[in-house]
Amino acid sequence: MVRLTGQYGVPVTVIDGQAVIGFDRARLDALLAQKARPRLGAAVADAAEMAAQGRCAVHTGAYIGRVTPGGVAERAGLRVGDVITSLAGQGVRDAAHLEGLLARLKPGQRVPVEYVRGTESRLGVLEF
């Protein structure tokens, strides 16, 4: 830590390359707030697993199992049973892949989302 910060103070917390010397609650909160990532506002599972259980016909993507009232997913018109197949122009393989794509987004961003409802493909916009 001495090489990184030039300081001998304890504790030293590093968030995204920014060192906080001592317990500076306001600075820690500010850095963590910047790091906050957008939330979909929905619980998702692998579409392949849900298809194997007969819950959907789509074998690739992220199946929506629950939608948070007032969340991004609900505002975009997504419902339980929909399967997200593309986010921001990138195909979605499964729930973990969707989470990885969401982690790259910034608050305030608007991104296109493609999803399947029943047998119909649909387009929407997620506003974070």
N, C-alpha and C positions, 0 to 999 in steps of 0.2 A: 504494500500500500504506500510505503514511503516513496518508492519510485514513481508510482502512479500520481500521487497527490502532492508530494513534498511535505506532507503533514505527518505528525506523530499522534494526532488526536484519535481518540477511540470513542465511539465506533465510527467506521467509515463505510458508507453504503454507496454502491455504484449502480446507477440506473441509466441505461442507454449511454454509457460512457461518461456520465456526469457524476462526479464524486460529491457526496454530502458528508461533511465532517461533523461529528457529534450528532446529537439527536435534535435535528432541526425539523420539527413536525410540519411546519408550513412549506418548507422546501421539498420535503419528501412527498407531501400530498400533491403539490404542484407538478412534480415530475411524474408521479403515478397517474395523475389525471391526463397528462399528455399521452401517456402510454395506453390509455383506455381504448379498447377496440369496439367497433360496432357490434351489437348483438342482433341476431335474427329475430328473436322473440318467438322461437318455436323449438320444440324437441324433435330431433331427427334421428332416423335409423337408416341402415343400409337398405336400399330398395330390393336388393337381391334376397335378403333375409325375409322381407315382408312378402315378396313374390312367392318364396318357398312355402310360406304359411297361408298363401291364398288371399292375402290382403290387398295386393295390387298386381297389375299385369306387366309392370315395367321392371326390368331386371338390373338396370343401371341408374344410379342417381341416389338422392337422399329423400327418403320417405318422411313426410311430416306426420308425427304422431300426436302432437299437441301444439296449439297456438296460444300465445300469451295475449290476452285482451289488450288492445291499444298498442301492441308491439309493431315492429317493422313488417313482419310477415302478414299480420292481420290488415294493416293499412294498405298493403299491396294486393289484398284479396286472396291470399293463400288460405287454404283450409286443410283440416285433418284429412289425410288420405292422398293429398297431392304429392307428386314426386318431382323434386327440383332436378332438372337434367342439365342446366347450364346457368352459370352466373358470370356476369361481366364478359360474355363472349367465350368463356372457357367451359368445356364439358365437365360435368360433375360425375365422378366415378362412384362415390359412396359418401356416407356421412362424414368420415374423417377428411376426405378431400374437400368437401364443402366447408368444413371448419377452417382448413388451411387457406382456402380462398377468402373467407370472411376475415381472417387475421390480417390480410394485406390491405383491407379497406380502411378508410379514414372517416371519422365522423363528418357528416355533412355531404358525403358522396351519394350520388344517385347511380345505380347500376341496373342494367337489364337482367331479368331473370326469365328463364324458360322453364316451364313445368308441365306436367301431364296431370290432367284431372279425368279420371275414368279412362277413356280411350282418346281423349281430345288434347292436343298440344295447345298450350296457351303462352302468351307473353305478358310480362308485367314489369314494373319498375320498383325496385327496393330503394327507399330513401332513408339513409342512416343519419 
